[in-house]
């Protein structure tokens, strides 16, 4: 057992080889969630509302409409999200321009591994193309990915399986040959319902009991994804 892998859930049947990795972006590839939360918390506080980490974590992986509904359920203010969002966008754009959004540990090493072993790399994100480019371009990661599934491509956002179904299609492989990498609960559900193997690399919150059924493995960082793939593709995990 690899020490850095938190747990590995046994499944019935035989694993097929992994030929594509489907990456969530926010909180998985880049450390955006902490930055995003800090901005939202301040903006809402300026309007008299307290956004806690668990409250924010539930929005991770959601599209704008679902996030707006959830925020309304918290604060019962049907204008607060639309009022605060432009302020958040401006501050977030500034942080991206100034290079204040770091990549997550192990991302570059995992991308290098994919290139060496000819594994397809697809971003599957509810973010807009512009935001994805703003986050990933400064480091050069944007140009290393093979394809993108963004908010413009999806009509049914996570936890619906559509985003990862489209991701597998963009990679050119079946969902069963694809590995979904996620940090959010909506994301792990989406990936598993699409038919992918799912690894969760927790960011703000750890997986709850209700969502562990969607997860094949939990890793502490993206570095720890590599030995898990090795076990699958070398036939060590049945």
C-alpha positions as CSV (number, residue, x, y, z in Angstrom):
1,X,0.0,0.0,0.0
2,X,1.3,3.4,-1.0
3,X,1.5,5.5,2.1
4,X,0.3,8.7,0.5
5,X,-2.9,7.1,-0.8
6,X,-5.5,7.5,1.8
7,X,-7.8,4.7,0.8
8,X,-8.5,2.5,-2.2
9,X,-12.0,1.2,-2.6
10,X,-12.3,-2.3,-3.9
11,X,-14.7,-2.8,-6.8
12,X,-16.1,-5.9,-8.4
13,X,-14.8,-6.9,-11.8
14,X,-11.6,-6.2,-13.6
15,X,-10.2,-2.7,-14.3
16,X,-9.5,-1.8,-17.9
17,X,-6.4,0.2,-18.8
18,X,-6.4,3.9,-18.3
19,X,-5.9,5.8,-21.5
20,X,-7.1,9.3,-20.7
21,X,-7.1,11.6,-17.7
22,X,-10.0,14.0,-17.2
23,X,-9.0,16.9,-15.0
24,X,-11.2,19.2,-13.1
25,X,-9.5,22.6,-12.9
26,X,-10.6,24.6,-9.8
27,X,-9.1,23.1,-6.7
28,X,-7.6,20.2,-8.6
29,X,-5.1,21.6,-11.1
30,X,-4.8,25.0,-9.6
31,X,-5.2,26.3,-6.1
32,X,-8.2,28.5,-7.1
33,X,-10.7,27.4,-4.4
34,X,-8.9,29.0,-1.5
35,X,-8.4,32.2,-3.4
36,X,-12.0,32.2,-4.6
37,X,-13.3,31.5,-1.1
38,X,-11.3,34.3,0.4
39,X,-12.7,36.8,-2.1
40,X,-16.3,35.6,-1.8
41,X,-16.1,35.7,2.0
42,X,-14.9,39.3,2.0
43,X,-17.4,40.4,-0.5
44,X,-20.3,38.8,1.2
45,X,-19.1,40.1,4.6
46,X,-19.0,43.6,3.2
47,X,-22.8,43.1,2.6
48,X,-23.4,41.7,6.0
49,X,-23.4,38.0,5.2
50,X,-21.1,35.3,6.6
51,X,-20.0,32.6,4.1
52,X,-18.4,29.7,5.9
53,X,-16.1,27.1,4.3
54,X,-18.8,24.3,4.4
55,X,-21.3,26.6,2.7
56,X,-18.8,27.6,0.0
57,X,-17.6,24.0,-0.5
58,X,-21.1,23.0,-1.5
59,X,-20.9,25.4,-4.5
60,X,-17.7,23.7,-5.8
61,X,-18.3,22.1,-9.2
62,X,-21.7,23.8,-9.6
63,X,-22.5,26.1,-12.5
64,X,-23.6,29.7,-12.0
65,X,-27.3,29.0,-11.9
66,X,-27.1,26.3,-9.3
67,X,-24.6,28.4,-7.2
68,X,-27.0,31.3,-7.3
69,X,-29.9,29.1,-6.0
70,X,-27.7,27.7,-3.2
71,X,-26.6,31.2,-2.1
72,X,-30.2,32.3,-2.0
73,X,-31.0,29.3,0.2
74,X,-28.3,30.5,2.6
75,X,-29.1,34.2,2.8
76,X,-32.6,34.5,1.4
77,X,-31.5,37.5,-0.6
78,X,-32.3,37.1,-4.3
79,X,-30.0,39.9,-5.4
80,X,-26.8,39.3,-3.3
81,X,-25.1,36.8,-5.7
82,X,-25.6,39.1,-8.8
83,X,-24.5,42.1,-6.8
84,X,-21.3,40.4,-5.5
85,X,-20.3,38.5,-8.6
86,X,-18.8,41.4,-10.6
87,X,-16.7,42.4,-7.6
88,X,-15.5,38.8,-7.3
89,X,-14.7,38.6,-11.0
90,X,-12.6,41.8,-10.9
91,X,-10.5,40.7,-7.9
92,X,-10.1,37.2,-9.3
93,X,-8.9,38.5,-12.6
94,X,-6.4,40.7,-10.8
95,X,-5.0,37.7,-8.9
96,X,-4.7,35.7,-12.2
97,X,-2.9,38.6,-13.9
98,X,-0.4,38.9,-11.0
99,X,0.3,35.2,-10.9
100,X,-1.3,34.7,-7.5
101,X,-3.0,31.4,-8.3
102,X,-0.4,28.6,-7.8
103,X,-0.6,25.2,-9.4
104,X,-1.4,22.2,-7.2
105,X,1.3,19.9,-6.0
106,X,2.2,17.2,-8.5
107,X,0.4,18.6,-11.5
108,X,3.5,19.1,-13.6
109,X,4.8,15.7,-12.7
110,X,1.5,14.1,-13.6
111,X,1.3,15.9,-17.0
112,X,4.9,14.8,-17.7
113,X,3.9,11.2,-16.9
114,X,0.9,11.4,-19.2
115,X,3.2,12.7,-22.0
116,X,5.8,10.0,-21.5
117,X,3.1,7.3,-21.4
118,X,0.9,8.8,-24.2
119,X,-2.1,9.3,-22.0
120,X,-4.7,11.9,-23.2
121,X,-5.2,15.0,-21.0
122,X,-8.6,16.7,-21.0
123,X,-9.8,19.6,-18.8
124,X,-13.4,19.1,-17.7
125,X,-14.5,22.3,-15.9
126,X,-17.6,24.3,-15.2
127,X,-15.5,27.4,-15.7
128,X,-15.6,29.6,-18.8
129,X,-12.9,29.2,-21.5
130,X,-11.6,32.7,-20.6
131,X,-11.2,31.8,-16.9
132,X,-9.5,28.5,-17.6
133,X,-7.0,30.2,-19.9
134,X,-6.4,33.0,-17.4
135,X,-5.6,30.4,-14.7
136,X,-3.5,27.9,-16.7
137,X,-1.8,30.0,-19.4
138,X,0.8,31.8,-17.1
139,X,2.4,28.5,-16.2
140,X,2.2,27.1,-19.7
141,X,-0.2,24.3,-18.6
142,X,-3.0,25.5,-20.9
143,X,-1.1,24.6,-24.1
144,X,-0.2,21.2,-22.7
145,X,-3.8,19.9,-22.6
146,X,-5.3,17.9,-25.5
147,X,-8.8,19.2,-25.2
148,X,-11.2,21.2,-23.0
149,X,-14.8,20.8,-21.9
150,X,-16.0,24.1,-20.5
151,X,-19.2,25.8,-19.4
152,X,-20.0,26.5,-23.0
153,X,-20.1,22.8,-23.9
154,X,-22.3,21.6,-21.0
155,X,-26.0,21.8,-20.8
156,X,-26.3,19.7,-17.6
157,X,-23.5,20.6,-15.1
158,X,-21.9,18.4,-12.4
159,X,-23.1,16.3,-10.7
160,X,-24.8,15.2,-13.9
161,X,-22.6,12.8,-15.9
162,X,-22.6,14.9,-19.1
163,X,-19.4,16.8,-18.4
164,X,-17.3,13.7,-18.0
165,X,-19.1,11.9,-20.8
166,X,-18.1,14.8,-23.1
167,X,-14.6,14.7,-21.6
168,X,-14.1,11.0,-22.5
169,X,-15.5,11.7,-26.0
170,X,-13.0,14.5,-26.4
171,X,-10.2,12.2,-25.3
172,X,-11.2,9.7,-27.9
173,X,-11.8,6.8,-25.4
174,X,-14.6,5.3,-23.5
175,X,-15.5,6.5,-20.0
176,X,-14.3,3.1,-18.6
177,X,-10.8,3.8,-20.1
178,X,-10.8,7.3,-18.5
179,X,-9.8,8.5,-15.1
180,X,-11.7,11.4,-13.6
181,X,-9.7,13.6,-11.2
182,X,-11.7,15.7,-8.9
183,X,-11.8,17.6,-5.6
184,X,-15.5,18.4,-5.3
185,X,-18.4,16.2,-4.3
186,X,-20.4,17.2,-7.3
187,X,-17.4,16.3,-9.5
188,X,-16.8,12.8,-8.1
189,X,-20.5,12.0,-8.6
190,X,-20.4,13.3,-12.1
191,X,-17.3,11.3,-13.0
192,X,-18.6,8.0,-11.6
193,X,-22.1,8.4,-13.1
194,X,-20.4,8.9,-16.5
195,X,-18.7,5.5,-16.0
196,X,-15.1,6.7,-15.3
197,X,-12.8,5.6,-12.6
198,X,-12.6,8.4,-10.1
199,X,-9.8,9.7,-7.9
200,X,-10.5,12.4,-5.4
201,X,-7.7,14.8,-4.3
202,X,-9.5,16.8,-1.5
203,X,-9.0,20.5,-1.4
204,X,-11.2,22.5,1.0
205,X,-13.2,19.5,2.3
206,X,-12.7,15.7,2.5
207,X,-15.2,13.4,0.9
208,X,-18.3,12.7,3.1
209,X,-19.8,9.3,3.6
210,X,-22.5,9.9,1.0
211,X,-20.0,10.5,-1.8
212,X,-17.4,7.8,-1.0
213,X,-19.4,5.3,-3.1
214,X,-18.5,7.4,-6.2
215,X,-14.7,7.3,-5.5
216,X,-12.2,4.6,-6.4
217,X,-9.3,6.2,-4.5
218,X,-8.5,9.3,-2.4
219,X,-5.0,10.7,-2.8
220,X,-3.3,13.4,-0.9
221,X,-1.9,15.1,-4.0
222,X,-1.7,14.6,-7.8
223,X,1.8,13.1,-7.3
224,X,0.1,10.1,-5.7
225,X,-2.1,9.5,-8.8
226,X,0.9,8.2,-10.8
227,X,1.5,5.0,-8.7
228,X,-2.3,4.3,-8.8
229,X,-2.3,4.4,-12.6
230,X,0.8,2.2,-12.6
231,X,-1.0,-0.4,-10.6
232,X,-4.0,-0.4,-13.0
233,X,-2.0,-0.3,-16.3
234,X,0.5,-2.9,-15.1
235,X,-2.3,-5.3,-14.1
236,X,-1.6,-5.2,-10.4
237,X,-5.2,-4.2,-9.5
238,X,-8.0,-6.5,-10.6
